[in-house]
Amino acid sequence: MTVTPDITAKLESLSSDDYKMVVMLIDRLTDKPSSILKAAREKYLQKNPMTMEEIDEEIQNYRSEKQ
């Protein structure tokens, strides 16, 4: 993906809070688990006989609650 100069200029003109919000939205759109969720996944794998599908469902439920 290429970031155009127009998009770069718009990102650079955002306030700090707006920029953080854009980054958060990008993270959500790319469905990148946070370090907290990664740690939870690791814990589940070690201590719980859940399948990966069940763990992913738990993580999605957690994300839904946080929104």
SVG drawing of the C-alpha trace seen along z (x, -y; Angstrom):
<svg xmlns="http://www.w3.org/2000/svg" viewBox="-20 -21 24 50">
<polyline fill="none" stroke="black" stroke-width="0.4" points="0.0,0.0 1.3,-3.4 0.4,-6.5 -0.1,-9.4 1.3,-12.9 -2.3,-14.1 -3.0,-11.5 0.4,-12.2 -0.4,-15.9 -3.8,-15.3 -2.3,-13.0 0.3,-15.5 -2.3,-18.2 -4.3,-16.3 -4.2,-17.1 -2.5,-14.6 -5.8,-13.2 -7.2,-12.9 -4.0,-11.2 -4.3,-8.7 -7.9,-8.0 -6.9,-7.3 -4.2,-4.9 -6.7,-3.1 -9.1,-2.8 -6.4,-1.4 -5.4,1.1 -9.1,2.2 -9.5,2.4 -6.4,4.6 -7.7,6.7 -4.3,6.7 -4.5,8.1 -3.1,5.9 -0.4,7.2 -3.0,7.7 -5.1,9.9 -2.0,11.7 -1.1,12.4 -4.6,13.6 -4.4,15.9 -1.1,17.4 -2.6,17.9 -5.6,19.7 -3.4,21.9 -1.4,22.9 -4.1,23.2 -7.3,24.0 -8.1,26.9 -10.0,24.5 -9.6,24.7 -8.2,21.7 -11.7,21.0 -13.1,20.8 -10.2,18.5 -10.8,16.3 -14.5,16.1 -13.6,15.1 -11.3,12.4 -14.0,11.1 -16.4,11.0 -13.8,9.0 -13.4,6.5 -17.1,6.1 -17.5,5.3 -14.7,2.7 -16.3,0.8"/>
</svg>
